Amino acid sequence: QSALTQPRSVSGSPGQSVAISCTGTSSDVGGYNYVSWYQQHPGKAPKFMIYDVIKRPSGVPDRFSGSKSGNTASLTISGLQAEDEADYYCCSYAGDYTWVFGGGTKVTVL
Amino acid sequence: QVQLQESGPGLVKPSETLSLTCAVSGYSIGSGFYWGWNRQPPGKGLEWIGNIYYSGRTSYNPSLKSRVTISLDTSKNQFSLTLSSVTAADTAVYYCARVRGGGNGYGFDYWGQGTLVPVSS
């Protein structure tokens, strides 16, 4: 069970869009539509942002959207805002009731 | 509102056993969902440790399976983590979480605030 691959960092100016990729294998990301995304500000617990690839929990702004193609899932933040600066982690169900996280991506708002 | 709160010793010595408890409020853990533990070494990413279903079925990260036990105490509405034979590599912030799986979707929807457990002599 290897960690999912995410870029170390992405950046964008306020109002722009950024996308974070999350690459796994056919045993996790590619095998199930059960990718979730988490936002983590420094010193805080992760926050549930996207689940089942594309679904947003109640209260999450629609600026956050998810997608998947093959073994790669993506989180897109549209209309980037200062408060979106944080670390983002993807996570995938990997079968047999197991889970795997990505290494995390730091989003910087320029 | 579902709330989770981790508790446990502030420091564990190498080779000893780490024990943490997660107290849940706002939901009866014996009613449904999975309940899980994740950890995050300082300055690093998240790692899934394991989950327990409300029925008691467990699943663990293969890399930790030989050292991990997760259990439920429905009478106290809490669940616990034990990790044996710890080393400095087990130093991390440990988070408990409620885990969706099935008709409610899949993901970790509620998290505790986390507790830092240093492993040091």
gemmi code that builds the backbone of each chain (N, CA, C; Angstrom):
import gemmi

chains = {
    "A": [
        ("GLN", (0.842, -1.182, 0.000), (0.000, 0.000, 0.000), (0.888, 1.247, 0.000)),
        ("SER", (1.077, 1.873, -1.162), (1.912, 3.065, -1.258), (1.061, 4.327, -1.234)),
        ("ALA", (1.645, 5.403, -0.708), (0.940, 6.679, -0.658), (0.601, 7.155, -2.071)),
        ("LEU", (-0.517, 7.829, -2.193), (-0.898, 8.436, -3.466), (0.046, 9.603, -3.750)),
        ("THR", (0.259, 9.906, -5.027), (1.217, 10.934, -5.414), (0.530, 12.265, -5.681)),
        ("GLN", (0.956, 13.276, -4.960), (0.468, 14.646, -5.150), (1.658, 15.566, -5.393)),
        ("PRO", (1.465, 16.681, -6.123), (2.544, 17.671, -6.253), (2.812, 18.297, -4.888)),
        ("ARG", (4.068, 18.650, -4.645), (4.399, 19.215, -3.344), (3.714, 20.555, -3.111)),
        ("SER", (3.602, 21.352, -4.205), (3.012, 22.676, -4.040), (2.393, 23.154, -5.342)),
        ("VAL", (1.386, 24.008, -5.200), (0.789, 24.741, -6.319), (0.503, 26.145, -5.822)),
        ("SER", (0.434, 27.090, -6.737), (0.154, 28.462, -6.332), (-0.694, 29.162, -7.374)),
        ("GLY", (-1.358, 30.223, -6.930), (-2.176, 31.014, -7.831), (-2.521, 32.337, -7.186)),
        ("SER", (-2.928, 33.272, -8.011), (-3.325, 34.602, -7.530), (-4.791, 34.579, -7.138)),
        ("PRO", (-5.202, 35.504, -6.287), (-6.622, 35.570, -5.925), (-7.504, 35.664, -7.165)),
        ("GLY", (-8.572, 34.869, -7.160), (-9.493, 34.870, -8.285), (-9.184, 33.839, -9.345)),
        ("GLN", (-7.948, 33.351, -9.366), (-7.571, 32.326, -10.342), (-8.039, 30.944, -9.899)),
        ("SER", (-7.841, 29.965, -10.787), (-8.143, 28.569, -10.469), (-6.850, 27.782, -10.362)),
        ("VAL", (-6.826, 26.846, -9.433), (-5.698, 25.929, -9.312), (-6.250, 24.511, -9.252)),
        ("ALA", (-5.451, 23.569, -9.736), (-5.839, 22.163, -9.691), (-4.729, 21.352, -9.049)),
        ("ILE", (-5.132, 20.409, -8.214), (-4.200, 19.528, -7.521), (-4.484, 18.103, -7.993)),
        ("SER", (-3.457, 17.428, -8.460), (-3.630, 16.054, -8.922), (-3.300, 15.055, -7.811)),
        ("CYS", (-3.832, 13.874, -7.965), (-3.649, 12.802, -6.978), (-3.616, 11.487, -7.763)),
        ("THR", (-2.427, 10.927, -7.894), (-2.263, 9.749, -8.741), (-2.053, 8.485, -7.917)),
        ("GLY", (-2.824, 7.486, -8.222), (-2.711, 6.204, -7.536), (-2.589, 5.077, -8.539)),
        ("THR", (-3.245, 3.973, -8.242), (-3.197, 2.793, -9.102), (-4.614, 2.261, -9.327)),
        ("SER", (-4.693, 1.198, -10.086), (-5.987, 0.572, -10.328), (-6.526, -0.111, -9.075)),
        ("SER", (-5.683, -0.247, -8.056), (-6.109, -0.864, -6.797), (-6.722, 0.128, -5.827)),
        ("ASP", (-6.558, 1.412, -6.111), (-7.144, 2.418, -5.221), (-7.919, 3.462, -6.034)),
        ("VAL", (-7.268, 4.543, -6.439), (-7.979, 5.626, -7.143), (-8.733, 5.105, -8.368)),
        ("GLY", (-8.055, 4.313, -9.176), (-8.675, 3.841, -10.409), (-9.719, 2.771, -10.228)),
        ("GLY", (-9.704, 2.110, -9.079), (-10.598, 0.988, -8.869), (-11.915, 1.324, -8.198)),
        ("TYR", (-11.982, 2.504, -7.614), (-13.179, 2.890, -6.856), (-13.464, 4.378, -7.040)),
        ("ASN", (-14.717, 4.748, -7.022), (-15.079, 6.171, -7.048), (-15.241, 6.683, -5.623)),
        ("TYR", (-14.205, 6.436, -4.827), (-14.250, 6.775, -3.401), (-13.042, 7.609, -3.003)),
        ("VAL", (-12.751, 8.644, -3.785), (-11.674, 9.570, -3.462), (-12.256, 10.726, -2.653)),
        ("SER", (-11.562, 11.088, -1.593), (-11.962, 12.227, -0.767), (-10.792, 13.196, -0.655)),
        ("TRP", (-11.103, 14.447, -0.319), (-10.102, 15.500, -0.203), (-10.273, 16.223, 1.129)),
        ("TYR", (-9.134, 16.647, 1.706), (-9.122, 17.304, 3.005), (-8.271, 18.563, 2.940)),
        ("GLN", (-8.746, 19.609, 3.610), (-8.008, 20.866, 3.736), (-7.468, 20.940, 5.156)),
        ("GLN", (-6.199, 21.307, 5.286), (-5.611, 21.412, 6.620), (-4.841, 22.713, 6.766)),
        ("HIS", (-5.306, 23.564, 7.649), (-4.570, 24.772, 7.990), (-3.559, 24.440, 9.079)),
        ("PRO", (-2.470, 25.220, 9.182), (-1.416, 24.920, 10.156), (-1.944, 24.768, 11.571)),
        ("GLY", (-1.550, 23.673, 12.202), (-1.935, 23.427, 13.577), (-3.367, 22.979, 13.781)),
        ("LYS", (-4.080, 22.743, 12.684), (-5.489, 22.350, 12.780), (-5.711, 20.938, 12.258)),
        ("ALA", (-6.865, 20.378, 12.614), (-7.238, 19.077, 12.094), (-7.687, 19.211, 10.637)),
        ("PRO", (-7.532, 18.153, 9.861), (-8.039, 18.176, 8.482), (-9.553, 18.398, 8.447)),
        ("LYS", (-10.004, 19.035, 7.356), (-11.427, 19.302, 7.144), (-11.894, 18.571, 5.890)),
        ("PHE", (-13.012, 17.916, 6.000), (-13.629, 17.111, 4.940), (-14.174, 18.023, 3.856)),
        ("MET", (-13.624, 17.960, 2.623), (-13.987, 18.920, 1.572), (-14.732, 18.286, 0.398)),
        ("ILE", (-14.330, 17.078, 0.014), (-14.923, 16.378, -1.138), (-14.954, 14.891, -0.793)),
        ("TYR", (-16.010, 14.188, -1.204), (-16.033, 12.737, -1.052), (-16.659, 12.101, -2.285)),
        ("ASP", (-16.417, 10.820, -2.439), (-16.896, 10.090, -3.614), (-16.561, 10.836, -4.908)),
        ("VAL", (-15.342, 11.322, -4.981), (-14.746, 12.012, -6.142), (-15.294, 13.409, -6.368)),
        ("ILE", (-16.637, 13.549, -6.380), (-17.237, 14.804, -6.833), (-18.200, 15.451, -5.840)),
        ("LYS", (-18.512, 14.788, -4.733), (-19.555, 15.301, -3.836), (-18.985, 16.239, -2.776)),
        ("ARG", (-19.740, 17.298, -2.495), (-19.335, 18.264, -1.474), (-20.195, 18.116, -0.237)),
        ("PRO", (-19.573, 17.985, 0.944), (-20.366, 17.977, 2.190), (-21.049, 19.326, 2.373)),
        ("SER", (-22.090, 19.322, 3.151), (-22.804, 20.555, 3.455), (-21.846, 21.598, 4.027)),
        ("GLY", (-21.931, 22.825, 3.526), (-21.119, 23.917, 4.040), (-19.825, 24.166, 3.280)),
        ("VAL", (-19.443, 23.270, 2.405), (-18.224, 23.484, 1.611), (-18.579, 24.323, 0.378)),
        ("PRO", (-17.852, 25.422, 0.165), (-18.184, 26.295, -0.985), (-18.091, 25.556, -2.315)),
        ("ASP", (-18.931, 25.966, -3.258), (-18.925, 25.284, -4.562), (-17.725, 25.687, -5.412)),
        ("ARG", (-16.833, 26.524, -4.860), (-15.564, 26.816, -5.532), (-14.668, 25.579, -5.556)),
        ("PHE", (-14.960, 24.644, -4.681), (-14.184, 23.408, -4.606), (-14.913, 22.314, -5.383)),
        ("SER", (-14.190, 21.687, -6.306), (-14.800, 20.625, -7.101), (-13.798, 19.510, -7.333)),
        ("GLY", (-14.305, 18.299, -7.502), (-13.450, 17.151, -7.712), (-13.780, 16.440, -9.003)),
        ("SER", (-12.796, 15.695, -9.500), (-12.976, 14.905, -10.709), (-12.006, 13.744, -10.686)),
        ("LYS", (-12.177, 12.833, -11.655), (-11.274, 11.692, -11.748), (-11.225, 11.187, -13.174)),
        ("SER", (-10.010, 10.793, -13.585), (-9.832, 10.145, -14.882), (-8.808, 9.039, -14.708)),
        ("GLY", (-9.233, 7.825, -14.915), (-8.321, 6.697, -14.741), (-7.807, 6.603, -13.311)),
        ("ASN", (-6.496, 6.568, -13.166), (-5.873, 6.441, -11.845), (-5.547, 7.779, -11.195)),
        ("THR", (-6.005, 8.877, -11.802), (-5.697, 10.208, -11.282), (-6.965, 10.986, -10.944)),
        ("ALA", (-7.032, 11.452, -9.710), (-8.124, 12.329, -9.270), (-7.589, 13.750, -9.169)),
        ("SER", (-8.487, 14.706, -9.202), (-8.081, 16.119, -9.122), (-9.043, 16.912, -8.264)),
        ("LEU", (-8.484, 17.890, -7.562), (-9.261, 18.877, -6.828), (-9.003, 20.221, -7.480)),
        ("THR", (-10.056, 20.916, -7.853), (-9.926, 22.240, -8.442), (-10.534, 23.269, -7.499)),
        ("ILE", (-9.788, 24.331, -7.270), (-10.279, 25.460, -6.493), (-10.438, 26.622, -7.466)),
        ("SER", (-11.661, 27.056, -7.669), (-11.942, 28.165, -8.568), (-12.119, 29.444, -7.763)),
        ("GLY", (-11.752, 30.578, -8.366), (-11.905, 31.839, -7.634), (-11.129, 31.811, -6.327)),
        ("LEU", (-9.860, 31.518, -6.433), (-8.987, 31.334, -5.274), (-9.089, 32.517, -4.305)),
        ("GLN", (-9.188, 32.189, -3.012), (-9.262, 33.212, -1.975), (-8.133, 33.018, -0.964)),
        ("ALA", (-7.817, 34.079, -0.251), (-6.701, 34.031, 0.699), (-6.860, 32.901, 1.708)),
        ("GLU", (-8.094, 32.663, 2.145), (-8.319, 31.629, 3.162), (-8.169, 30.204, 2.615)),
        ("ASP", (-7.999, 30.073, 1.304), (-7.793, 28.745, 0.714), (-6.342, 28.291, 0.860)),
        ("GLU", (-5.459, 29.197, 1.291), (-4.053, 28.818, 1.478), (-3.968, 27.803, 2.618)),
        ("ALA", (-3.530, 26.601, 2.296), (-3.531, 25.488, 3.241), (-2.878, 24.283, 2.578)),
        ("ASP", (-2.744, 23.212, 3.331), (-2.326, 21.933, 2.769), (-3.572, 21.137, 2.396)),
        ("TYR", (-3.482, 20.401, 1.295), (-4.606, 19.589, 0.834), (-4.144, 18.145, 0.641)),
        ("TYR", (-4.965, 17.236, 1.136), (-4.648, 15.814, 1.048), (-5.775, 15.060, 0.346)),
        ("CYS", (-5.389, 14.180, -0.559), (-6.359, 13.270, -1.134), (-6.296, 11.954, -0.365)),
        ("CYS", (-7.363, 11.182, -0.510), (-7.448, 9.892, 0.165), (-8.319, 8.989, -0.689)),
        ("SER", (-7.946, 7.743, -0.802), (-8.754, 6.808, -1.581), (-9.029, 5.531, -0.805)),
        ("TYR", (-10.224, 4.999, -0.967), (-10.509, 3.650, -0.505), (-9.671, 2.704, -1.363)),
        ("ALA", (-9.108, 1.652, -0.731), (-8.204, 0.757, -1.449), (-8.632, -0.706, -1.341)),
        ("GLY", (-9.907, -0.918, -1.032), (-10.417, -2.285, -0.954), (-10.157, -2.936, 0.397)),
        ("ASP", (-10.922, -3.970, 0.711), (-10.766, -4.707, 1.980), (-10.789, -3.777, 3.188)),
        ("TYR", (-11.618, -2.742, 3.100), (-11.810, -1.780, 4.191), (-10.522, -1.045, 4.550)),
        ("THR", (-9.642, -0.844, 3.592), (-8.412, -0.105, 3.825), (-8.423, 1.213, 3.055)),
        ("TRP", (-7.575, 2.136, 3.479), (-7.533, 3.485, 2.932), (-6.084, 3.895, 2.730)),
        ("VAL", (-5.865, 4.842, 1.814), (-4.523, 5.362, 1.603), (-4.617, 6.866, 1.325)),
        ("PHE", (-3.706, 7.634, 1.940), (-3.655, 9.076, 1.750), (-2.581, 9.450, 0.731)),
        ("GLY", (-2.712, 10.645, 0.192), (-1.661, 11.231, -0.619), (-0.672, 11.950, 0.277)),
        ("GLY", (0.452, 12.363, -0.308), (1.503, 13.007, 0.458), (1.221, 14.458, 0.835)),
        ("GLY", (0.198, 15.041, 0.236), (-0.180, 16.405, 0.563), (0.373, 17.431, -0.418)),
        ("THR", (-0.387, 18.508, -0.628), (0.002, 19.603, -1.516), (-0.219, 20.923, -0.800)),
        ("LYS", (0.794, 21.763, -0.800), (0.660, 23.085, -0.196), (0.157, 24.056, -1.257)),
        ("VAL", (-0.967, 24.682, -0.996), (-1.517, 25.691, -1.895), (-1.154, 27.074, -1.350)),
        ("THR", (-0.480, 27.854, -2.197), (-0.084, 29.214, -1.831), (-0.880, 30.211, -2.659)),
        ("VAL", (-1.461, 31.199, -1.979), (-2.169, 32.269, -2.669), (-1.220, 33.462, -2.772)),
        ("LEU", (-0.851, 33.794, -3.990), (0.183, 34.813, -4.225), (-0.294, 36.212, -3.895)),
    ],
    "B": [
        ("GLN", (-24.370, 17.946, 16.670), (-23.073, 18.003, 16.005), (-22.159, 16.925, 16.602)),
        ("VAL", (-21.553, 16.141, 15.726), (-20.643, 15.086, 16.173), (-19.312, 15.715, 16.567)),
        ("GLN", (-18.822, 15.342, 17.734), (-17.519, 15.829, 18.183), (-16.688, 14.663, 18.694)),
        ("LEU", (-15.387, 14.718, 18.406), (-14.457, 13.677, 18.852), (-13.305, 14.343, 19.607)),
        ("GLN", (-12.817, 13.683, 20.645), (-11.740, 14.232, 21.459), (-10.774, 13.131, 21.868)),
        ("GLU", (-9.528, 13.264, 21.429), (-8.501, 12.292, 21.782), (-7.946, 12.578, 23.177)),
        ("SER", (-7.512, 11.520, 23.847), (-6.830, 11.680, 25.126), (-5.829, 10.550, 25.282)),
        ("GLY", (-4.770, 10.836, 26.037), (-3.750, 9.830, 26.261), (-2.509, 10.461, 26.861)),
        ("PRO", (-1.478, 9.674, 27.091), (-0.252, 10.183, 27.714), (0.469, 11.150, 26.789)),
        ("GLY", (1.155, 12.080, 27.377), (1.860, 13.063, 26.583), (3.176, 12.574, 26.036)),
        ("LEU", (3.698, 11.480, 26.550), (5.018, 10.982, 26.167), (5.046, 9.470, 26.339)),
        ("VAL", (5.654, 8.787, 25.379), (5.809, 7.333, 25.458), (7.276, 6.986, 25.255)),
        ("LYS", (7.771, 6.036, 25.994), (9.176, 5.625, 25.848), (9.327, 4.591, 24.726)),
        ("PRO", (10.473, 4.586, 24.062), (10.720, 3.570, 23.030), (10.528, 2.164, 23.577)),
        ("SER", (9.981, 1.305, 22.752), (9.677, -0.103, 23.026), (8.398, -0.282, 23.845)),
        ("GLU", (7.833, 0.782, 24.381), (6.603, 0.659, 25.160), (5.373, 0.736, 24.242)),
        ("THR", (4.187, 0.693, 24.865), (2.928, 0.694, 24.120), (2.227, 2.036, 24.247)),
        ("LEU", (1.844, 2.578, 23.098), (1.081, 3.823, 23.034), (-0.404, 3.489, 23.127)),
        ("SER", (-1.110, 4.200, 24.012), (-2.558, 3.967, 24.152), (-3.299, 5.296, 24.122)),
        ("LEU", (-4.277, 5.392, 23.229), (-5.088, 6.596, 23.099), (-6.565, 6.233, 23.098)),
        ("THR", (-7.371, 7.163, 23.586), (-8.818, 6.995, 23.594), (-9.464, 8.161, 22.881)),
        ("CYS", (-10.552, 7.888, 22.174), (-11.315, 8.923, 21.483), (-12.736, 8.935, 22.030)),
        ("ALA", (-13.089, 9.996, 22.723), (-14.447, 10.146, 23.259), (-15.324, 10.826, 22.222)),
        ("VAL", (-16.483, 10.248, 21.960), (-17.386, 10.755, 20.928), (-18.637, 11.321, 21.589)),
        ("SER", (-19.068, 12.481, 21.127), (-20.331, 13.068, 21.573), (-21.153, 13.446, 20.352)),
        ("GLY", (-22.463, 13.467, 20.526), (-23.338, 13.837, 19.423), (-23.759, 12.672, 18.540)),
        ("TYR", (-23.238, 11.491, 18.795), (-23.606, 10.303, 18.027), (-23.241, 9.070, 18.829)),
        ("SER", (-24.089, 8.073, 18.811), (-23.820, 6.816, 19.499), (-23.015, 5.902, 18.590)),
        ("ILE", (-21.784, 5.562, 18.997), (-20.895, 4.811, 18.105), (-21.404, 3.399, 17.826)),
        ("GLY", (-22.271, 2.905, 18.671), (-22.830, 1.581, 18.434), (-23.970, 1.560, 17.439)),
        ("SER", (-24.326, 2.745, 16.900), (-25.458, 2.848, 15.982), (-25.041, 2.718, 14.518)),
        ("GLY", (-23.785, 2.912, 14.227), (-23.366, 2.823, 12.830), (-22.027, 3.494, 12.583)),
        ("PHE", (-21.608, 3.490, 11.328), (-20.367, 4.092, 10.848), (-19.134, 3.282, 11.279)),
        ("TYR", (-18.049, 3.602, 10.635), (-16.726, 3.137, 11.038), (-16.119, 4.246, 11.900)),
        ("TRP", (-15.130, 3.867, 12.704), (-14.429, 4.809, 13.576), (-12.947, 4.521, 13.439)),
        ("GLY", (-12.164, 5.569, 13.180), (-10.792, 5.297, 12.790), (-9.745, 6.199, 13.401)),
        ("TRP", (-8.503, 5.815, 13.143), (-7.331, 6.565, 13.594), (-6.418, 6.857, 12.411)),
        ("ASN", (-5.935, 8.084, 12.350), (-4.921, 8.507, 11.400), (-3.827, 9.204, 12.185)),
        ("ARG", (-2.645, 9.341, 11.580), (-1.579, 10.059, 12.260), (-0.792, 10.910, 11.292)),
        ("GLN", (-0.046, 11.869, 11.838), (0.724, 12.799, 11.009), (2.016, 13.143, 11.738)),
        ("PRO", (3.135, 12.567, 11.300), (4.433, 12.948, 11.887), (4.675, 14.439, 11.690)),
        ("PRO", (5.414, 15.071, 12.580), (5.661, 16.511, 12.459), (6.211, 16.892, 11.095)),
        ("GLY", (5.546, 17.836, 10.434), (5.996, 18.315, 9.141), (5.760, 17.366, 7.976)),
        ("LYS", (5.024, 16.279, 8.216), (4.810, 15.290, 7.156), (3.315, 15.099, 6.879)),
        ("GLY", (3.017, 14.146, 6.004), (1.646, 13.922, 5.581), (0.866, 12.974, 6.476)),
        ("LEU", (-0.397, 12.796, 6.110), (-1.289, 11.934, 6.873), (-1.054, 10.463, 6.532)),
        ("GLU", (-1.252, 9.624, 7.524), (-1.149, 8.167, 7.337), (-2.351, 7.511, 8.005)),
        ("TRP", (-3.034, 6.651, 7.258), (-4.143, 5.892, 7.814), (-3.606, 4.768, 8.689)),
        ("ILE", (-4.138, 4.648, 9.910), (-3.703, 3.593, 10.834), (-4.675, 2.417, 10.800)),
        ("GLY", (-5.967, 2.692, 10.958), (-6.942, 1.610, 10.966), (-8.327, 2.102, 11.337)),
        ("ASN", (-9.315, 1.240, 11.119), (-10.711, 1.554, 11.417), (-11.357, 0.399, 12.156)),
        ("ILE", (-12.467, 0.694, 12.840), (-13.300, -0.333, 13.437), (-14.748, -0.018, 13.084)),
        ("TYR", (-15.483, -1.040, 12.645), (-16.890, -0.875, 12.315), (-17.673, -0.939, 13.618)),
        ("TYR", (-18.881, -0.374, 13.626), (-19.663, -0.359, 14.855), (-19.972, -1.776, 15.345)),
        ("SER", (-19.890, -2.746, 14.431), (-20.119, -4.146, 14.810), (-18.886, -4.773, 15.454)),
        ("GLY", (-17.740, -4.085, 15.346), (-16.511, -4.592, 15.936), (-15.476, -5.077, 14.937)),
        ("ARG", (-15.843, -5.171, 13.662), (-14.876, -5.600, 12.647), (-13.797, -4.545, 12.455)),
        ("THR", (-12.546, -4.995, 12.409), (-11.426, -4.067, 12.282), (-10.690, -4.231, 10.961)),
        ("SER", (-10.012, -3.148, 10.555), (-9.114, -3.187, 9.406), (-7.939, -2.287, 9.732)),
        ("TYR", (-6.726, -2.732, 9.341), (-5.519, -2.019, 9.717), (-4.615, -1.785, 8.512)),
        ("ASN", (-3.795, -0.730, 8.622), (-2.762, -0.477, 7.627), (-1.790, -1.669, 7.657)),
        ("PRO", (-1.537, -2.291, 6.503), (-0.648, -3.466, 6.501), (0.725, -3.193, 7.115)),
        ("SER", (1.211, -1.951, 6.987), (2.542, -1.637, 7.510), (2.560, -1.551, 9.037)),
        ("LEU", (1.388, -1.462, 9.662), (1.302, -1.336, 11.120), (0.548, -2.494, 11.766)),
        ("LYS", (-0.011, -3.355, 10.936), (-0.960, -4.363, 11.405), (-0.468, -5.198, 12.573)),
        ("SER", (0.815, -5.541, 12.562), (1.342, -6.429, 13.605), (1.421, -5.735, 14.972)),
        ("ARG", (1.293, -4.410, 14.993), (1.470, -3.666, 16.249), (0.218, -2.926, 16.708)),
        ("VAL", (-0.836, -2.931, 15.904), (-2.012, -2.087, 16.165), (-3.222, -2.894, 16.621)),
        ("THR", (-3.951, -2.319, 17.575), (-5.261, -2.839, 17.958), (-6.202, -1.658, 18.163)),
        ("ILE", (-7.381, -1.729, 17.545), (-8.425, -0.728, 17.752), (-9.633, -1.438, 18.349)),
        ("SER", (-10.214, -0.822, 19.375), (-11.357, -1.433, 20.049), (-12.432, -0.396, 20.339)),
        ("LEU", (-13.661, -0.887, 20.561), (-14.814, -0.043, 20.865), (-15.255, -0.248, 22.295)),
        ("ASP", (-15.739, 0.810, 22.949), (-16.407, 0.708, 24.242), (-17.711, 1.483, 24.108)),
        ("THR", (-18.756, 0.778, 23.707), (-20.022, 1.466, 23.452), (-20.650, 1.997, 24.736)),
        ("SER", (-20.337, 1.384, 25.877), (-20.923, 1.854, 27.138), (-20.427, 3.251, 27.494)),
        ("LYS", (-19.196, 3.556, 27.071), (-18.615, 4.867, 27.324), (-18.634, 5.754, 26.087)),
        ("ASN", (-19.157, 5.219, 24.994), (-19.188, 5.922, 23.700), (-17.795, 6.412, 23.310)),
        ("GLN", (-16.843, 5.496, 23.339), (-15.489, 5.836, 22.977), (-14.819, 4.650, 22.294)),
        ("PHE", (-13.751, 4.921, 21.567), (-12.952, 3.842, 20.971), (-11.487, 4.142, 21.218)),
        ("SER", (-10.672, 3.101, 21.107), (-9.290, 3.209, 21.547), (-8.309, 2.665, 20.523)),
        ("LEU", (-7.072, 3.137, 20.643), (-5.955, 2.698, 19.808), (-4.821, 2.253, 20.710)),
        ("THR", (-4.253, 1.095, 20.438), (-2.992, 0.733, 21.065), (-2.000, 0.408, 19.966)),
        ("LEU", (-0.760, 0.880, 20.153), (0.330, 0.650, 19.207), (1.519, 0.177, 20.028)),
        ("SER", (1.954, -1.038, 19.789), (2.998, -1.626, 20.616), (4.385, -1.393, 20.035)),
        ("SER", (5.387, -1.615, 20.870), (6.793, -1.557, 20.457), (7.120, -0.294, 19.679)),
        ("VAL", (6.784, 0.844, 20.241), (6.958, 2.107, 19.518), (8.423, 2.502, 19.417)),
        ("THR", (8.718, 3.259, 18.355), (10.031, 3.852, 18.152), (9.845, 5.338, 17.862)),
        ("ALA", (10.940, 6.039, 17.678), (10.860, 7.469, 17.392), (10.046, 7.740, 16.118)),
        ("ALA", (10.037, 6.791, 15.211), (9.272, 6.955, 13.968), (7.762, 7.001, 14.198)),
        ("ASP", (7.327, 6.623, 15.370), (5.892, 6.675, 15.695), (5.495, 8.010, 16.315)),
        ("THR", (6.471, 8.909, 16.495), (6.153, 10.258, 16.969), (5.269, 10.961, 15.941)),
        ("ALA", (4.099, 11.423, 16.386), (3.146, 12.002, 15.439), (1.994, 12.659, 16.194)),
        ("VAL", (1.237, 13.456, 15.469), (-0.079, 13.871, 15.952), (-1.054, 12.773, 15.558)),
        ("TYR", (-1.765, 12.248, 16.519), (-2.730, 11.176, 16.274), (-4.139, 11.762, 16.270)),
        ("TYR", (-4.872, 11.466, 15.200), (-6.242, 11.955, 15.047), (-7.222, 10.783, 15.064)),
        ("CYS", (-8.324, 10.952, 15.770), (-9.420, 10.002, 15.609), (-10.466, 10.645, 14.690)),
        ("ALA", (-11.253, 9.819, 14.031), (-12.207, 10.328, 13.053), (-13.378, 9.372, 12.883)),
        ("ARG", (-14.516, 9.933, 12.484), (-15.635, 9.103, 12.057), (-15.453, 8.839, 10.568)),
        ("VAL", (-15.728, 7.619, 10.155), (-15.464, 7.197, 8.787), (-16.757, 6.795, 8.105)),
        ("ARG", (-17.039, 7.454, 6.991), (-18.173, 7.038, 6.180), (-17.743, 5.890, 5.278)),
        ("GLY", (-18.648, 4.932, 5.102), (-18.373, 3.858, 4.161), (-19.665, 3.175, 3.829)),
        ("GLY", (-20.074, 3.241, 2.568), (-21.344, 2.645, 2.189), (-22.297, 3.673, 1.644)),
        ("GLY", (-23.560, 3.557, 2.028), (-24.582, 4.427, 1.470), (-24.384, 5.906, 1.745)),
        ("ASN", (-23.614, 6.234, 2.779), (-23.371, 7.641, 3.107), (-22.179, 8.218, 2.356)),
        ("GLY", (-21.576, 7.413, 1.493), (-20.371, 7.857, 0.827), (-19.154, 7.382, 1.594)),
        ("TYR", (-17.984, 7.689, 1.085), (-16.740, 7.210, 1.671), (-15.835, 8.388, 2.000)),
        ("GLY", (-15.395, 8.451, 3.267), (-14.457, 9.498, 3.663), (-14.484, 9.688, 5.170)),
        ("PHE", (-13.570, 10.520, 5.650), (-13.441, 10.804, 7.079), (-14.133, 12.140, 7.340)),
        ("ASP", (-15.374, 12.119, 7.868), (-16.152, 13.348, 7.882), (-16.008, 14.179, 9.158)),
        ("TYR", (-15.761, 13.577, 10.296), (-15.541, 14.326, 11.528), (-14.218, 13.881, 12.133)),
        ("TRP", (-13.429, 14.872, 12.584), (-12.097, 14.614, 13.127), (-11.974, 15.194, 14.533)),
        ("GLY", (-11.174, 14.542, 15.371), (-10.774, 15.143, 16.619), (-9.736, 16.221, 16.355)),
        ("GLN", (-9.385, 16.958, 17.389), (-8.406, 18.042, 17.225), (-6.989, 17.520, 17.101)),
        ("GLY", (-6.770, 16.256, 17.459), (-5.437, 15.670, 17.368), (-4.671, 15.793, 18.671)),
        ("THR", (-3.816, 14.811, 18.923), (-2.965, 14.856, 20.106), (-1.557, 14.432, 19.724)),
        ("LEU", (-0.574, 15.239, 20.087), (0.823, 14.943, 19.767), (1.358, 13.920, 20.766)),
        ("VAL", (1.906, 12.846, 20.235), (2.513, 11.829, 21.080), (3.985, 11.686, 20.705)),
        ("PRO", (4.871, 12.255, 21.497), (6.299, 12.074, 21.246), (6.733, 10.719, 21.794)),
        ("VAL", (7.655, 10.073, 21.091), (8.261, 8.850, 21.590), (9.712, 9.178, 21.890)),
        ("SER", (10.044, 9.151, 23.167), (11.390, 9.546, 23.573), (11.688, 8.987, 24.957)),
        ("SER", (12.962, 8.683, 25.162), (13.377, 8.206, 26.484), (13.660, 9.368, 27.420)),
    ],
}
model = gemmi.Model(1)
for chain_id, residues in chains.items():
    chain = gemmi.Chain(chain_id)
    for i, (resn, *xyz) in enumerate(residues, 1):
        res = gemmi.Residue()
        res.name, res.seqid = resn, gemmi.SeqId(i, " ")
        for name, pos in zip(("N", "CA", "C"), xyz):
            atom = gemmi.Atom()
            atom.name, atom.element = name, gemmi.Element(name[0])
            atom.pos, atom.b_iso = gemmi.Position(*pos), 0.0
            res.add_atom(atom)
        chain.add_residue(res)
    model.add_chain(chain)
structure = gemmi.Structure()
structure.add_model(model)
structure.setup_entities()
